[in-house]
Amino acid sequence: MNSATNTRIVVDPVTRIEGHLRVEAQTDASGAITGAYSSGTMVRGIELILKGRDPRDAWAFAQRICGVCTLVHGIASVRAVEDALAYRIPANAQLIRNLMIAAQFVHDHVMHFYHLHALDWVDVVSALKADPAATSKLAQSISSYPKSSPGYFTDTQSRLKKFVESGQLGIFANGFWGHPGFKLPPEANLLAVAHYLEALAWQREVVQIHTIFGGKNPHPNFLVGGAPSPISIDTTGSGGTAATALDLAGLERVATVIARMREFVDQVYLPDTLAIASFYKDWFARGEGIGNFLTYGDFPETGAADPASWLIPRGAILGRDLGTIHPVDLANPAEIQEFVAHSWYDYSGGRDEGLHPYAGETRLDYTGPKPPYQHLDVERGYSWLKSPRWKGKPMEVGPLARVLMLYAKGHEPTRELAGQALSKLGLPLTAMFSTMGRTAARTLESKIIADQMPVWYGHLTANIKRGDLAVHDESKWDPASWPDEARGVGFTEAPRGALAHWIVIKDRRIENYQAVVPSTWNAGPRDPQGQPGPYEAALMDRHVVYDPKQPLEIQRTIHSFDPCIACAVHVVDAAGEDLLQLQVR
């Protein structure tokens, strides 16, 4: 029986995300969500910190916007400076960046699925009831992954049993175990738990690509004008830059890691997603909301100035219409604007105006009610996130937007892969406009990008064999060669969606810096016209909460976006002190 009443459900914090997010949902007597409000409960200040600094150093600060998405903010930052100064980086540097971004994608998507989102679909405790032999049979029916023996799953079940018998589920604590919304049989739950643990070990290997090319992870090194690590073909290690450069051994290690990444995506991640999705087909019919999708584009083959070479194209899709791709201009002040009508910010020209990021403001002098609160003041400001809009329209960004864009553009691998997945599930293409479609798109995208990595790697090694070792252009490194004023935008497709940093340089220092991040697009509050953001609209799209004390339905849809609220906000109170307030009603 549905126990929900006509009430306001508060989820604060939304867990298993990066950062702090509060969601309030108004339900009617049947438990159906009739209103939803998304609030980032921290304030971001990185833009203010960057003012007056050397543009070439911006990436090192911008990376600290987030502790998870460090690489993509570094990429966006160096690209912004390069755009402002009309840099054209060497081909090798572009290929190295593509490989680093691709590794971030696959690593992030796998980690999100198993460690942040799968627990919305997998009842961990139910796995104790599974027959390991039956789990082995299930695993071998969907994949050729070698770790599929009955003994392997028996060992996993024994480890889980120790957690339970000790009274501490450890990493699996605080789940809504036993909720009637869980539909997987015990054997499928055990399979997922085993791969959850497997992915923990796998991810340690994947991040080596960042350490090889960027020196460390997190916060790998970057360099305006190219890549930070020189290439060496000295195999002796006896002189020059051989001891610290990218050498043949490092390149061979990259090839090994790429092969391991592709194996896990093909034999574990993709089959698991399809298996889990087959039990939750009803979730392919709820959780869309907006129907508008935006991509900036990424993975240039020959350079950012040649959009025809990008793997992911740029464009906007409106009202689900995949037959019309609208062009997007990131520098046009009439296209992308941020609003603060329902945020805890003010603009000098008034709270209802929209500002393009070149003219963006980060003013923390909003005088309305802010935390602490019992409920959000949704008629006024209720979030530290702004409300980005493209030509006045809310837009969803992320894996679903990218897969739809690739599909609409006729990218054959995407069309083939999506067609195969939907055929196995017996679903039409329109099923992708949903909570589970968003989750499936993330998996499909991982395979598309992982399959492209050997291509970029092959081009890089071919260049090196031809004697092309260039990774950096120093022609504009001297600030004396810069114009007195310049501005640029650096963009990338971060795992969570379209990310761009806008920079204004004056007298060789940063005059203004604005980052509009994926979770701002998706999690932002209502705009002056009352239009909800993608999180809010998705929750109002055919959701019924079974139990307000265990809001699994809200959790599933919010997690399908893979929130990274730390990218949009940072933790300080009015006095500048750290603030963390956790409450569940």
PLY file of the C-alpha trace (Angstrom):
ply
format ascii 1.0
element vertex 585
property float x
property float y
property float z
element edge 584
property int vertex1
property int vertex2
end_header
0.00 0.00 0.00
1.27 3.46 -0.84
1.95 5.26 2.42
2.63 8.68 0.92
0.39 11.61 1.79
-0.08 15.13 0.47
3.19 16.42 1.90
6.61 17.91 1.24
9.36 15.26 1.16
12.83 16.55 2.03
15.97 14.66 1.02
18.97 16.43 2.52
21.64 15.50 1.72
21.20 13.43 -1.41
23.92 10.86 -0.80
26.24 9.01 -3.17
27.07 12.19 -5.07
29.95 14.69 -5.06
28.95 17.72 -3.04
25.78 18.65 -1.15
22.35 18.62 -2.74
18.93 19.09 -1.18
15.75 18.02 -2.99
12.23 18.86 -1.88
9.29 17.15 -3.57
5.61 17.99 -3.12
3.35 14.96 -3.43
-0.41 14.56 -3.68
-2.46 12.05 -1.72
-1.45 9.22 -4.08
2.25 9.93 -3.63
2.62 11.41 -7.12
5.21 14.21 -7.27
3.50 17.43 -8.30
6.34 19.84 -7.58
10.09 19.43 -7.17
12.88 21.80 -6.13
16.64 21.26 -6.39
19.01 23.19 -4.11
22.79 23.29 -4.07
23.53 24.14 -0.46
27.08 25.48 -0.76
28.50 28.60 -2.42
31.15 28.52 -5.15
33.95 31.09 -4.99
36.64 29.92 -7.41
35.80 32.66 -9.93
36.54 35.31 -7.32
39.82 33.65 -6.37
40.99 33.73 -10.00
40.56 37.45 -10.54
43.86 39.27 -11.02
45.93 36.13 -11.58
48.12 35.08 -14.49
45.85 33.30 -17.04
48.48 30.61 -17.55
48.03 29.55 -13.91
44.23 29.47 -13.99
43.98 25.73 -14.64
45.71 24.87 -11.36
43.04 26.79 -9.42
40.11 25.80 -11.64
40.87 22.12 -11.10
40.02 22.63 -7.43
36.42 23.36 -8.36
35.92 19.64 -7.77
37.82 16.76 -6.22
36.46 14.25 -8.74
36.21 16.14 -12.05
39.67 17.66 -11.74
40.90 16.80 -15.24
37.97 18.30 -17.14
38.21 21.66 -15.37
41.91 21.78 -16.16
41.15 21.05 -19.82
38.42 23.71 -20.02
40.69 26.26 -18.36
43.72 25.82 -20.63
41.44 25.78 -23.68
39.87 29.08 -22.56
43.27 30.75 -22.43
44.28 29.18 -25.74
41.09 30.44 -27.35
41.68 33.96 -26.01
45.27 34.02 -27.29
44.57 32.16 -30.57
46.83 29.24 -29.68
46.89 26.19 -31.95
48.35 23.27 -30.02
50.41 20.47 -31.64
48.66 17.34 -32.88
50.37 15.17 -30.27
49.11 17.38 -27.46
45.56 17.12 -28.80
45.79 13.32 -28.97
47.20 13.14 -25.43
44.35 15.32 -24.17
41.81 13.12 -25.98
43.22 10.01 -24.29
43.20 11.69 -20.87
39.62 12.93 -21.27
38.50 9.53 -22.58
40.07 7.78 -19.59
38.18 10.19 -17.32
34.92 9.33 -19.10
35.23 5.57 -18.83
36.58 5.66 -15.27
33.89 8.08 -14.11
31.00 6.24 -15.78
31.99 2.84 -14.40
32.51 4.25 -10.91
29.18 6.03 -11.05
27.27 2.97 -12.20
28.64 0.49 -9.67
29.42 2.63 -6.66
26.92 5.48 -6.81
23.91 4.45 -8.90
23.66 0.65 -9.10
22.62 0.51 -5.45
19.38 2.24 -6.50
18.52 -0.91 -8.47
20.41 -3.65 -6.59
19.22 -5.03 -3.23
22.58 -5.93 -1.68
21.16 -7.89 1.26
19.08 -10.01 -1.12
22.33 -11.34 -2.59
22.74 -13.47 0.55
19.85 -15.63 -0.68
21.42 -16.26 -4.08
22.64 -19.62 -5.35
26.24 -18.98 -6.50
25.96 -21.74 -9.10
22.85 -20.09 -10.55
24.63 -16.73 -10.47
27.52 -18.27 -12.40
25.11 -19.61 -15.00
23.49 -16.17 -15.32
26.87 -14.46 -15.67
28.05 -16.85 -18.37
24.79 -16.40 -20.28
25.35 -12.66 -20.71
29.15 -12.35 -20.94
32.42 -14.17 -21.56
34.11 -12.46 -18.61
36.46 -15.06 -17.09
35.57 -14.32 -13.46
32.24 -16.10 -13.58
32.76 -19.41 -11.77
30.53 -20.64 -8.92
33.55 -20.38 -6.62
34.05 -16.72 -7.50
30.49 -15.85 -6.54
30.64 -18.05 -3.44
33.65 -16.05 -2.24
31.80 -12.78 -2.89
28.76 -14.01 -0.98
30.97 -15.04 1.96
32.54 -11.58 2.11
29.09 -9.98 2.10
27.88 -12.36 4.80
30.73 -11.28 7.09
29.64 -7.66 6.69
26.08 -8.52 7.69
26.96 -10.85 10.58
29.27 -8.24 12.07
26.32 -5.87 12.25
28.06 -3.46 9.92
27.36 -3.42 6.21
30.27 -1.03 5.78
30.25 0.32 2.24
26.73 -1.04 1.75
25.21 0.64 4.80
22.17 2.93 4.73
20.55 1.44 1.63
16.79 0.99 1.32
17.20 -2.78 1.38
13.93 -4.68 1.16
12.11 -1.80 -0.54
9.38 -3.19 -2.83
10.81 -1.14 -5.66
13.72 -3.58 -6.00
13.00 -6.17 -8.69
16.22 -8.09 -9.32
16.32 -11.77 -8.31
18.94 -12.71 -5.68
21.29 -14.14 -8.32
21.36 -10.88 -10.28
21.95 -8.97 -7.05
24.94 -11.18 -6.22
26.32 -10.68 -9.73
26.11 -6.90 -9.31
27.72 -6.96 -5.85
30.63 -9.01 -7.18
31.20 -6.53 -9.99
30.87 -3.63 -7.54
33.90 -5.02 -5.70
35.67 -5.87 -8.97
35.32 -2.28 -10.17
37.06 -0.99 -7.04
40.22 -2.82 -8.07
39.81 -2.03 -11.78
39.66 1.74 -11.31
43.11 1.86 -9.68
44.62 0.69 -12.96
42.63 3.04 -15.20
43.85 6.25 -13.57
47.41 5.38 -14.56
46.74 7.05 -17.91
46.43 10.38 -16.09
49.63 9.79 -14.13
51.58 8.80 -17.25
50.52 11.83 -19.28
49.89 14.31 -16.46
52.22 13.24 -13.67
49.56 12.51 -11.03
45.92 11.85 -10.26
43.80 13.58 -9.09
44.75 17.05 -10.32
47.00 16.02 -13.22
49.29 18.68 -14.68
48.36 20.78 -17.71
50.06 23.42 -19.79
48.63 26.27 -21.85
49.71 25.60 -25.43
49.99 21.83 -25.26
50.82 18.90 -22.99
53.15 19.09 -19.96
55.23 15.98 -20.55
57.84 15.88 -23.33
58.14 12.76 -25.46
61.39 10.82 -25.40
62.52 8.01 -27.69
65.66 7.50 -25.62
65.44 3.90 -24.38
68.59 4.08 -22.26
67.33 6.42 -19.57
70.84 7.84 -19.43
70.38 11.45 -20.38
68.29 14.32 -21.63
64.67 14.18 -20.57
64.39 10.39 -20.67
64.04 10.00 -16.91
60.92 12.18 -16.67
59.48 12.22 -20.20
56.80 10.10 -21.78
58.88 7.20 -23.07
58.21 3.94 -24.89
57.58 2.04 -21.67
54.96 4.59 -20.67
53.28 4.32 -24.07
53.19 0.54 -23.82
51.59 0.83 -20.39
48.94 3.15 -21.84
48.10 0.51 -24.47
47.74 -2.15 -21.76
45.42 0.04 -19.68
43.26 0.87 -22.71
42.85 -2.85 -23.43
41.84 -3.47 -19.81
39.34 -0.64 -19.92
37.70 -1.98 -23.06
37.55 -5.50 -21.65
35.71 -4.34 -18.54
33.27 -2.18 -20.49
32.51 -4.93 -23.03
32.38 -7.90 -20.68
31.11 -6.43 -17.41
29.64 -2.92 -17.57
27.60 -3.23 -20.77
26.14 -6.71 -20.02
25.31 -5.70 -16.42
23.51 -2.56 -17.55
21.36 -4.47 -20.03
20.63 -7.22 -17.49
19.56 -4.75 -14.79
17.59 -2.60 -17.23
15.58 -5.63 -18.37
13.99 -5.82 -14.90
13.16 -2.10 -14.78
11.53 -1.38 -18.13
8.94 0.81 -16.41
11.76 3.25 -15.66
12.16 3.78 -19.40
8.82 5.61 -19.23
9.48 8.27 -16.58
12.04 10.85 -15.58
12.60 12.86 -18.78
11.02 16.20 -18.04
12.67 18.81 -20.28
13.08 17.17 -23.69
15.77 19.71 -24.68
19.39 18.60 -24.98
22.67 20.50 -25.41
26.22 19.47 -26.34
29.33 21.62 -26.74
31.29 18.94 -28.60
34.67 17.37 -27.88
37.48 15.02 -28.89
38.87 16.99 -31.84
41.05 14.96 -34.16
42.81 17.82 -35.93
42.17 20.70 -33.54
39.42 22.62 -31.79
39.13 24.96 -34.79
37.84 22.11 -36.99
34.42 20.99 -35.67
34.18 18.43 -38.46
36.90 16.44 -36.72
35.16 16.26 -33.32
33.91 12.85 -32.23
31.07 14.47 -30.27
29.40 17.23 -32.29
28.05 20.52 -30.95
24.37 21.40 -31.11
20.99 21.68 -29.45
17.96 19.40 -29.69
14.59 20.90 -28.80
11.39 19.07 -27.94
12.80 15.60 -28.68
13.13 16.48 -32.36
16.18 14.53 -33.53
15.57 15.66 -37.08
16.68 19.24 -36.38
20.05 20.10 -34.84
20.29 23.77 -33.87
23.73 25.43 -34.05
25.23 26.71 -30.80
27.60 29.67 -30.42
29.27 29.79 -27.01
30.49 33.37 -27.56
27.12 34.83 -28.56
25.73 36.85 -25.62
22.17 36.16 -26.77
22.51 32.37 -26.54
23.93 31.16 -23.22
22.89 33.18 -20.19
22.74 32.52 -16.45
19.85 33.70 -14.28
19.66 34.16 -10.51
15.96 34.89 -9.95
15.70 31.86 -7.65
19.33 31.67 -6.50
21.13 33.06 -3.46
22.96 35.59 -5.65
22.31 39.11 -6.90
23.15 40.83 -10.19
24.00 44.52 -10.39
21.31 44.97 -13.04
18.57 43.12 -11.17
17.69 39.53 -10.29
15.60 38.91 -13.41
18.28 39.70 -15.98
20.34 37.05 -17.73
24.10 37.43 -18.12
26.35 35.80 -20.66
29.41 34.34 -18.87
31.76 36.94 -20.38
29.77 39.50 -18.38
28.96 37.08 -15.57
28.89 38.14 -11.94
29.44 36.19 -8.73
27.80 38.49 -6.18
27.17 36.99 -2.76
25.09 39.89 -1.39
21.62 38.33 -1.71
19.63 39.48 1.32
16.75 36.99 1.27
16.39 33.89 3.47
19.26 31.40 3.23
20.15 28.30 5.30
19.28 27.24 7.91
15.63 26.65 6.97
12.78 24.23 7.48
11.73 24.33 3.84
13.14 26.07 0.79
11.72 29.50 0.03
10.84 28.48 -3.53
9.11 31.77 -4.30
12.44 33.57 -3.83
16.00 32.22 -3.73
16.55 28.58 -2.84
19.92 27.47 -4.27
23.58 28.42 -4.58
23.33 27.26 -8.20
22.42 29.65 -10.98
19.98 28.82 -13.79
21.74 28.52 -17.18
19.55 28.81 -20.28
20.20 28.49 -24.01
18.11 31.06 -25.88
15.89 31.20 -22.82
15.32 27.43 -22.68
16.39 24.95 -19.98
18.63 22.26 -21.45
19.73 18.84 -20.27
23.42 18.05 -20.69
25.27 14.78 -20.20
25.53 11.28 -21.65
21.93 11.16 -22.89
22.36 14.49 -24.70
25.58 13.26 -26.32
24.22 9.87 -27.39
21.14 11.52 -28.85
23.32 14.06 -30.68
25.55 11.34 -32.11
22.48 9.34 -33.12
20.84 12.37 -34.74
24.06 13.18 -36.61
24.14 9.69 -38.08
27.17 8.38 -36.18
27.05 4.76 -37.26
28.65 3.10 -34.18
26.14 4.92 -31.95
23.18 3.96 -34.10
24.28 0.35 -34.24
24.99 0.08 -30.52
21.76 1.83 -29.47
19.77 -0.29 -31.91
21.21 -3.51 -30.52
20.57 -2.51 -26.91
17.01 -1.35 -27.52
16.28 -4.47 -29.58
17.42 -6.72 -26.74
15.15 -4.85 -24.37
12.26 -4.69 -26.83
12.02 -0.91 -26.58
11.70 1.96 -29.08
14.19 4.80 -29.41
11.83 7.10 -27.46
12.49 4.95 -24.37
15.86 6.71 -24.11
14.06 9.89 -22.96
13.86 8.63 -19.37
15.61 7.88 -16.09
16.78 4.44 -17.21
17.52 5.76 -20.70
19.90 8.26 -19.13
21.64 5.42 -17.27
21.82 3.26 -20.39
23.20 6.16 -22.45
26.09 6.50 -20.02
27.01 2.85 -20.63
26.67 3.09 -24.41
28.81 6.21 -24.42
31.52 4.43 -22.43
31.84 1.81 -25.13
31.81 4.38 -27.94
34.64 6.35 -26.34
36.63 3.33 -25.16
36.54 1.92 -28.70
37.93 5.21 -30.03
40.89 5.26 -27.65
43.02 2.79 -29.67
42.51 5.03 -32.71
43.90 8.10 -30.94
46.68 6.01 -29.44
47.57 4.68 -32.88
47.78 8.20 -34.32
50.00 9.32 -31.43
52.44 6.43 -31.79
52.48 6.86 -35.59
53.45 10.52 -35.15
56.24 9.55 -32.78
57.57 6.90 -35.17
57.71 9.57 -37.89
59.86 11.71 -35.60
57.11 14.16 -34.59
57.72 14.68 -30.87
56.18 18.15 -30.49
53.77 18.55 -27.56
53.87 22.32 -26.89
53.75 25.58 -28.83
55.74 28.31 -27.05
55.11 31.03 -29.63
52.71 32.97 -27.38
54.08 32.04 -23.97
55.58 35.51 -23.43
52.85 37.86 -22.11
54.50 40.72 -23.98
53.11 39.17 -27.17
49.53 39.23 -25.90
46.94 41.90 -26.77
45.97 44.34 -24.03
42.53 42.75 -23.89
41.39 39.27 -24.90
38.63 36.85 -24.11
38.03 33.22 -24.84
35.94 30.19 -23.99
37.30 26.75 -23.25
34.87 23.88 -23.54
34.83 20.16 -23.06
32.29 17.39 -22.67
32.83 16.33 -19.08
31.39 12.95 -18.05
28.41 14.76 -16.52
27.84 17.02 -19.53
28.75 20.22 -21.33
31.37 22.21 -19.41
32.82 25.58 -20.37
35.02 28.23 -18.76
34.85 31.81 -20.03
37.83 34.10 -19.41
38.34 37.84 -19.91
41.98 38.95 -19.88
42.96 42.60 -19.41
46.48 43.91 -19.09
47.68 40.28 -19.06
45.68 39.42 -15.93
42.33 37.73 -15.41
39.61 40.38 -15.39
36.68 37.98 -15.20
36.31 34.21 -15.04
33.09 32.21 -15.14
32.60 28.44 -15.18
29.21 27.04 -16.16
29.32 23.38 -15.21
27.11 20.40 -16.14
25.40 20.15 -12.78
24.50 23.84 -12.97
22.69 23.15 -16.25
20.93 20.11 -14.82
20.45 20.98 -11.14
19.78 24.71 -11.33
16.59 26.21 -9.87
13.69 27.82 -11.70
14.35 30.87 -13.89
12.43 34.20 -13.96
9.77 32.60 -16.20
9.25 29.80 -13.67
10.76 27.15 -15.93
12.18 24.26 -13.87
15.63 22.84 -14.44
16.15 19.24 -15.66
16.34 17.68 -12.17
13.12 19.35 -11.12
11.26 18.59 -14.34
12.41 14.96 -14.37
11.07 14.35 -10.86
7.68 15.72 -11.91
7.56 13.30 -14.85
5.41 10.34 -13.71
6.98 9.70 -10.31
5.09 8.16 -7.40
6.86 7.89 -4.03
5.96 4.65 -2.29
7.42 5.53 1.11
8.40 9.12 2.02
10.90 7.76 4.55
12.63 5.74 1.82
12.37 7.97 -1.27
13.99 5.46 -3.62
12.16 6.90 -6.61
13.63 10.37 -6.09
17.08 8.90 -5.59
16.96 6.88 -8.82
16.18 9.82 -11.06
18.55 12.28 -9.40
21.38 9.74 -9.52
20.70 9.08 -13.21
22.18 12.55 -13.85
25.30 11.68 -11.80
25.23 14.91 -9.74
28.47 16.73 -9.00
27.33 19.65 -6.90
30.87 20.44 -5.76
31.50 21.61 -9.34
28.78 24.21 -8.87
29.30 25.24 -5.24
31.86 25.26 -2.41
31.32 25.06 1.35
31.42 28.30 3.37
28.98 30.11 5.59
28.41 33.87 5.78
31.46 34.25 8.02
33.68 32.22 5.71
33.74 29.13 7.96
33.22 25.54 6.82
29.59 24.51 7.10
28.04 21.07 6.85
24.45 20.55 7.86
22.85 17.16 7.38
19.17 16.60 7.96
16.59 14.05 6.87
12.90 14.61 7.32
0 1
1 2
2 3
3 4
4 5
5 6
6 7
7 8
8 9
9 10
10 11
11 12
12 13
13 14
14 15
15 16
16 17
17 18
18 19
19 20
20 21
21 22
22 23
23 24
24 25
25 26
26 27
27 28
28 29
29 30
30 31
31 32
32 33
33 34
34 35
35 36
36 37
37 38
38 39
39 40
40 41
41 42
42 43
43 44
44 45
45 46
46 47
47 48
48 49
49 50
50 51
51 52
52 53
53 54
54 55
55 56
56 57
57 58
58 59
59 60
60 61
61 62
62 63
63 64
64 65
65 66
66 67
67 68
68 69
69 70
70 71
71 72
72 73
73 74
74 75
75 76
76 77
77 78
78 79
79 80
80 81
81 82
82 83
83 84
84 85
85 86
86 87
87 88
88 89
89 90
90 91
91 92
92 93
93 94
94 95
95 96
96 97
97 98
98 99
99 100
100 101
101 102
102 103
103 104
104 105
105 106
106 107
107 108
108 109
109 110
110 111
111 112
112 113
113 114
114 115
115 116
116 117
117 118
118 119
119 120
120 121
121 122
122 123
123 124
124 125
125 126
126 127
127 128
128 129
129 130
130 131
131 132
132 133
133 134
134 135
135 136
136 137
137 138
138 139
139 140
140 141
141 142
142 143
143 144
144 145
145 146
146 147
147 148
148 149
149 150
150 151
151 152
152 153
153 154
154 155
155 156
156 157
157 158
158 159
159 160
160 161
161 162
162 163
163 164
164 165
165 166
166 167
167 168
168 169
169 170
170 171
171 172
172 173
173 174
174 175
175 176
176 177
177 178
178 179
179 180
180 181
181 182
182 183
183 184
184 185
185 186
186 187
187 188
188 189
189 190
190 191
191 192
192 193
193 194
194 195
195 196
196 197
197 198
198 199
199 200
200 201
201 202
202 203
203 204
204 205
205 206
206 207
207 208
208 209
209 210
210 211
211 212
212 213
213 214
214 215
215 216
216 217
217 218
218 219
219 220
220 221
221 222
222 223
223 224
224 225
225 226
226 227
227 228
228 229
229 230
230 231
231 232
232 233
233 234
234 235
235 236
236 237
237 238
238 239
239 240
240 241
241 242
242 243
243 244
244 245
245 246
246 247
247 248
248 249
249 250
250 251
251 252
252 253
253 254
254 255
255 256
256 257
257 258
258 259
259 260
260 261
261 262
262 263
263 264
264 265
265 266
266 267
267 268
268 269
269 270
270 271
271 272
272 273
273 274
274 275
275 276
276 277
277 278
278 279
279 280
280 281
281 282
282 283
283 284
284 285
285 286
286 287
287 288
288 289
289 290
290 291
291 292
292 293
293 294
294 295
295 296
296 297
297 298
298 299
299 300
300 301
301 302
302 303
303 304
304 305
305 306
306 307
307 308
308 309
309 310
310 311
311 312
312 313
313 314
314 315
315 316
316 317
317 318
318 319
319 320
320 321
321 322
322 323
323 324
324 325
325 326
326 327
327 328
328 329
329 330
330 331
331 332
332 333
333 334
334 335
335 336
336 337
337 338
338 339
339 340
340 341
341 342
342 343
343 344
344 345
345 346
346 347
347 348
348 349
349 350
350 351
351 352
352 353
353 354
354 355
355 356
356 357
357 358
358 359
359 360
360 361
361 362
362 363
363 364
364 365
365 366
366 367
367 368
368 369
369 370
370 371
371 372
372 373
373 374
374 375
375 376
376 377
377 378
378 379
379 380
380 381
381 382
382 383
383 384
384 385
385 386
386 387
387 388
388 389
389 390
390 391
391 392
392 393
393 394
394 395
395 396
396 397
397 398
398 399
399 400
400 401
401 402
402 403
403 404
404 405
405 406
406 407
407 408
408 409
409 410
410 411
411 412
412 413
413 414
414 415
415 416
416 417
417 418
418 419
419 420
420 421
421 422
422 423
423 424
424 425
425 426
426 427
427 428
428 429
429 430
430 431
431 432
432 433
433 434
434 435
435 436
436 437
437 438
438 439
439 440
440 441
441 442
442 443
443 444
444 445
445 446
446 447
447 448
448 449
449 450
450 451
451 452
452 453
453 454
454 455
455 456
456 457
457 458
458 459
459 460
460 461
461 462
462 463
463 464
464 465
465 466
466 467
467 468
468 469
469 470
470 471
471 472
472 473
473 474
474 475
475 476
476 477
477 478
478 479
479 480
480 481
481 482
482 483
483 484
484 485
485 486
486 487
487 488
488 489
489 490
490 491
491 492
492 493
493 494
494 495
495 496
496 497
497 498
498 499
499 500
500 501
501 502
502 503
503 504
504 505
505 506
506 507
507 508
508 509
509 510
510 511
511 512
512 513
513 514
514 515
515 516
516 517
517 518
518 519
519 520
520 521
521 522
522 523
523 524
524 525
525 526
526 527
527 528
528 529
529 530
530 531
531 532
532 533
533 534
534 535
535 536
536 537
537 538
538 539
539 540
540 541
541 542
542 543
543 544
544 545
545 546
546 547
547 548
548 549
549 550
550 551
551 552
552 553
553 554
554 555
555 556
556 557
557 558
558 559
559 560
560 561
561 562
562 563
563 564
564 565
565 566
566 567
567 568
568 569
569 570
570 571
571 572
572 573
573 574
574 575
575 576
576 577
577 578
578 579
579 580
580 581
581 582
582 583
583 584
